Amino acid sequence: MVAPPFSDPVELLRRHLVRRVRSTFNDASQGEAPVAISDEALFARDTPIRMVHADIVGMLVGGMASLLLQMLHPHALQGVLDFSDFRADMHGRLRATARFIAVTTYGHRDDAEAAIARVNRIHEHVHGTLPDGTPYSALDPRTLAWVHLAEATMFLEAYLVHVRPDMPMTEQDEYFRQFAIIGRRLGADPVPESKAEAQAMFRDLRADLRSGPEAREVAALVVSGRIEGAMTGVQPFLADAAVALIPPFARTMLGLDAPGLRMVPSRMVTRAMGSTLRWAFRQNPAARSER
């Protein structure tokens, strides 16, 4: 007699891992549940943006790397310092960002549009002055362009490094075209629609970046901050992977050392963790790309 699936120890382990990860990114005390995947989302199933954003480890590494880059923009940094509780609740910011990405990538298009509108309303109230008296606003298209570019570039780069290094350039370009839809709705201008455009924009917008003690302080918090739940214990390895992902000039500006030999255990942990979570969530990037 075949045992029912729920008594299979391997299946029980898989379900336990899924529950742990979902609890990390969904605040049950606030009534949050995992985002339901919709066939009426902004993006079709098995397209590049949905494949890239589905990989948990890649998104964690890319997300931390993008935050490090964003903190080099003085306007983005000041908005975080003035209006965010980032110092006290890094995990809460991570959770909110992850949920926004999930809703806009996989949720019903009405829910995605509502989430985008909610962020735009919040941005209306985020404005002030830099220490030198220069005004800043979270609605500034060029500031939003850097934030969008940092996210798109680092999410994709983490996916290439840790999940699928042989991703065709046509799919990489399609990823930028798809993510550009979100960037434009959030007010970013310009936004890249190919990897070549993203690289050119990166060189152009680099002139807007500045270093300083506040940027280095926030960067240190990103690197050393604690991720609760299923990710507890692996955060230092993910942080090393994120620091390795950003360009050398950015590490220098943020006062961060290249991980060096620490990348050996970091690669081992990220690879093992990524493979385990893809198994738990029944993800197969290679099979999806063939369909």
C-alpha positions as CSV (number, residue, x, y, z in Angstrom):
1,M,0.0,0.0,0.0
2,V,1.4,3.4,-1.0
3,A,1.6,5.9,1.8
4,P,-0.4,9.1,1.3
5,P,1.7,12.1,0.1
6,F,1.4,14.0,3.3
7,S,3.2,11.3,5.2
8,D,6.2,11.3,2.9
9,P,9.1,12.8,4.9
10,V,10.6,14.5,1.9
11,E,7.3,16.1,1.0
12,L,6.9,17.2,4.6
13,L,10.3,18.8,4.5
14,R,9.5,20.6,1.3
15,R,6.2,22.0,2.7
16,H,8.0,23.1,5.9
17,L,10.6,25.0,3.8
18,V,7.8,26.7,1.8
19,R,6.0,27.7,4.9
20,R,9.2,29.1,6.5
21,V,10.0,31.2,3.5
22,R,6.5,32.5,3.0
23,S,6.4,33.5,6.7
24,T,9.6,35.5,6.1
25,F,8.0,37.6,3.4
26,N,4.4,37.8,4.6
27,D,3.4,39.4,7.9
28,A,0.7,37.1,9.2
29,S,0.0,39.5,12.1
30,Q,-1.1,42.0,9.5
31,G,-3.2,39.5,7.7
32,E,-0.8,39.2,4.8
33,A,-0.9,36.0,2.6
34,P,1.3,35.0,-0.3
35,V,0.5,36.8,-3.5
36,A,-1.8,34.7,-5.7
37,I,-0.4,34.1,-9.2
38,S,-2.8,35.4,-11.8
39,D,-3.2,34.7,-15.5
40,E,-4.3,38.3,-15.8
41,A,-1.1,39.8,-14.5
42,L,0.9,42.6,-16.2
43,F,3.2,39.9,-17.5
44,A,2.6,36.5,-19.0
45,R,3.8,33.3,-17.3
46,D,7.3,32.0,-18.1
47,T,8.5,35.3,-19.4
48,P,11.9,36.7,-18.3
49,I,10.6,39.0,-15.6
50,R,8.6,36.3,-13.9
51,M,11.5,33.9,-14.1
52,V,14.0,36.3,-12.7
53,H,11.8,37.6,-9.9
54,A,10.8,34.0,-8.9
55,D,14.3,33.1,-7.6
56,I,14.4,33.9,-3.9
57,V,18.1,33.8,-3.4
58,G,18.8,35.8,-6.5
59,M,16.3,38.4,-5.5
60,L,17.7,38.7,-2.0
61,V,21.3,39.1,-3.3
62,G,20.2,41.5,-6.0
63,G,17.9,43.4,-3.7
64,M,20.7,44.1,-1.2
65,A,23.1,45.1,-4.0
66,S,20.5,47.5,-5.4
67,L,20.0,49.1,-2.0
68,L,23.7,49.6,-1.8
69,L,23.8,51.4,-5.1
70,Q,20.7,53.4,-4.4
71,M,22.3,54.9,-1.2
72,L,25.0,56.5,-3.4
73,H,22.4,58.8,-4.9
74,P,22.1,61.8,-2.4
75,H,18.4,62.4,-3.1
76,A,17.4,58.7,-2.7
77,L,19.6,58.5,0.5
78,Q,18.1,61.6,2.1
79,G,14.6,60.3,1.4
80,V,15.5,57.1,3.3
81,L,17.1,59.1,6.2
82,D,14.2,61.5,6.5
83,F,11.1,59.2,5.9
84,S,12.1,55.6,6.5
85,D,12.5,53.5,9.7
86,F,15.1,51.5,7.8
87,R,17.6,51.6,10.7
88,A,15.1,50.0,13.1
89,D,13.3,47.7,10.7
90,M,15.4,46.6,7.8
91,H,13.4,43.3,7.6
92,G,10.2,45.3,7.3
93,R,11.6,47.3,4.4
94,L,12.7,44.1,2.7
95,R,9.3,42.5,3.2
96,A,7.5,45.6,1.8
97,T,9.8,45.7,-1.3
98,A,9.4,42.0,-1.9
99,R,5.7,42.2,-1.7
100,F,5.6,45.1,-4.2
101,I,7.7,43.1,-6.6
102,A,5.5,40.0,-6.2
103,V,2.2,41.9,-6.7
104,T,3.4,43.8,-9.7
105,T,5.0,40.8,-11.3
106,Y,2.5,38.0,-10.5
107,G,-0.7,39.5,-9.1
108,H,-3.8,40.5,-11.0
109,R,-3.2,43.6,-13.0
110,D,-5.7,45.5,-11.0
111,D,-3.8,44.7,-7.8
112,A,-0.6,45.6,-9.5
113,E,-1.9,49.0,-10.6
114,A,-3.2,49.6,-7.1
115,A,0.2,48.8,-5.6
116,I,1.9,51.2,-8.0
117,A,-0.6,54.0,-7.2
118,R,-0.1,53.5,-3.5
119,V,3.7,53.9,-3.9
120,N,3.2,57.0,-6.0
121,R,0.9,58.5,-3.3
122,I,3.6,57.8,-0.7
123,H,6.2,59.5,-2.9
124,E,4.1,62.7,-3.0
125,H,4.9,63.3,0.6
126,V,8.7,62.4,0.4
127,H,10.5,65.7,-0.2
128,G,12.8,68.0,1.7
129,T,16.3,69.5,1.4
130,L,19.8,68.0,1.4
131,P,22.3,69.2,4.1
132,D,23.6,71.7,1.5
133,G,20.1,73.2,1.0
134,T,19.4,71.5,-2.3
135,P,15.7,70.4,-2.6
136,Y,14.9,66.8,-3.3
137,S,11.7,64.9,-4.1
138,A,10.8,61.3,-4.4
139,L,8.9,62.3,-7.6
140,D,12.0,63.5,-9.4
141,P,12.2,61.4,-12.6
142,R,16.0,61.2,-12.7
143,T,16.2,60.0,-9.1
144,L,13.6,57.4,-9.8
145,A,15.5,56.4,-12.9
146,W,18.6,55.6,-10.8
147,V,16.5,53.6,-8.3
148,H,14.8,51.7,-11.1
149,L,18.1,51.1,-12.9
150,A,19.8,49.9,-9.7
151,E,17.0,47.4,-9.1
152,A,16.7,46.1,-12.7
153,T,20.5,45.8,-13.2
154,M,21.2,44.0,-9.9
155,F,18.2,41.7,-9.9
156,L,19.2,40.5,-13.4
157,E,22.9,40.3,-12.6
158,A,22.2,38.2,-9.4
159,Y,20.1,35.9,-11.5
160,L,22.9,35.5,-14.1
161,V,25.6,34.9,-11.5
162,H,23.7,32.6,-9.1
163,V,21.0,30.9,-11.2
164,R,21.3,31.0,-15.0
165,P,24.6,32.3,-16.4
166,D,23.6,31.2,-19.9
167,M,20.4,33.3,-20.1
168,P,20.2,34.4,-23.8
169,M,20.8,38.1,-24.4
170,T,17.3,38.3,-26.1
171,E,15.7,37.3,-22.8
172,Q,17.9,39.7,-20.8
173,D,16.8,42.5,-23.1
174,E,13.2,41.4,-22.7
175,Y,13.6,41.5,-18.9
176,F,14.6,45.2,-19.1
177,R,11.7,45.9,-21.5
178,Q,9.2,44.3,-19.1
179,F,10.6,45.9,-16.0
180,A,10.5,49.3,-17.8
181,I,6.7,49.1,-17.6
182,I,6.8,49.3,-13.8
183,G,9.5,52.0,-13.8
184,R,7.5,54.3,-16.1
185,R,4.4,53.8,-14.0
186,L,6.4,54.9,-11.0
187,G,7.6,58.0,-12.8
188,A,11.1,57.0,-13.7
189,D,12.6,58.7,-16.7
190,P,14.6,57.6,-18.6
191,V,14.2,53.8,-18.2
192,P,16.3,51.2,-20.2
193,E,14.7,48.7,-22.5
194,S,17.7,46.6,-23.2
195,K,20.9,45.6,-21.4
196,A,23.0,47.9,-23.7
197,E,20.7,50.9,-22.8
198,A,21.0,50.0,-19.1
199,Q,24.8,50.0,-19.3
200,A,24.8,53.3,-21.1
201,M,22.4,54.8,-18.5
202,F,24.6,53.5,-15.7
203,R,27.6,55.4,-17.1
204,D,25.5,58.5,-17.5
205,L,23.8,58.5,-14.1
206,R,27.0,57.7,-12.3
207,A,27.8,61.4,-12.4
208,D,24.9,62.0,-9.9
209,L,26.4,59.7,-7.2
210,R,28.1,60.9,-4.1
211,S,29.9,59.3,-1.2
212,G,29.6,60.3,2.5
213,P,29.3,59.1,6.1
214,E,25.5,58.7,5.9
215,A,25.8,56.5,2.7
216,R,28.5,54.4,4.4
217,E,26.4,54.0,7.5
218,V,23.3,52.8,5.6
219,A,25.5,50.5,3.5
220,A,26.9,49.0,6.7
221,L,23.3,48.4,8.0
222,V,22.4,46.7,4.7
223,V,25.4,44.4,4.9
224,S,25.1,43.6,8.6
225,G,21.3,43.8,9.1
226,R,19.4,40.7,10.2
227,I,16.9,38.9,8.0
228,E,14.4,37.1,10.1
229,G,12.7,33.8,9.5
230,A,14.0,31.2,7.1
231,M,17.0,33.4,6.1
232,T,18.4,33.7,9.6
233,G,22.0,32.5,9.7
234,V,22.7,32.9,6.0
235,Q,22.5,36.7,5.8
236,P,26.3,37.2,6.0
237,F,26.8,34.9,3.0
238,L,24.1,36.7,1.0
239,A,25.6,40.1,2.0
240,D,29.0,39.0,0.7
241,A,27.4,37.9,-2.5
242,A,25.7,41.3,-2.8
243,V,28.9,43.3,-2.1
244,A,30.7,41.2,-4.7
245,L,27.9,42.0,-7.2
246,I,28.2,45.9,-7.2
247,P,31.0,47.6,-9.2
248,P,34.4,48.2,-7.6
249,F,33.9,52.0,-7.6
250,A,30.7,51.6,-5.6
251,R,32.4,49.5,-3.0
252,T,35.1,52.1,-2.7
253,M,32.5,54.9,-2.3
254,L,30.6,52.9,0.3
255,G,33.7,51.9,2.3
256,L,33.1,48.2,1.6
257,D,35.9,45.7,1.1
258,A,35.6,43.1,-1.6
259,P,34.7,39.8,0.0
260,G,37.9,38.1,-1.3
261,L,38.3,34.6,0.2
262,R,34.9,34.9,1.9
263,M,33.3,34.4,-1.5
264,V,34.2,30.7,-1.4
265,P,31.8,29.9,1.5
266,S,29.4,32.5,0.1
267,R,29.2,30.8,-3.3
268,M,28.7,27.4,-1.6
269,V,25.9,28.7,0.7
270,T,24.1,30.7,-2.0
271,R,24.3,27.8,-4.5
272,A,23.1,25.2,-1.9
273,M,20.3,27.5,-0.6
274,G,19.2,28.5,-4.1
275,S,19.0,24.9,-5.3
276,T,17.1,23.8,-2.2
277,L,14.5,26.6,-2.5
278,R,14.1,26.0,-6.2
279,W,13.4,22.3,-5.3
280,A,11.0,23.3,-2.5
281,F,9.0,25.7,-4.7
282,R,9.3,23.3,-7.7
283,Q,11.1,25.8,-9.9
284,N,13.2,24.8,-12.9
285,P,14.6,27.8,-14.8
286,A,16.1,25.6,-17.5
287,A,12.9,23.8,-18.2
288,R,10.9,27.1,-18.3
289,S,13.3,28.5,-20.9
290,E,12.7,25.6,-23.2
291,R,8.9,26.0,-23.2
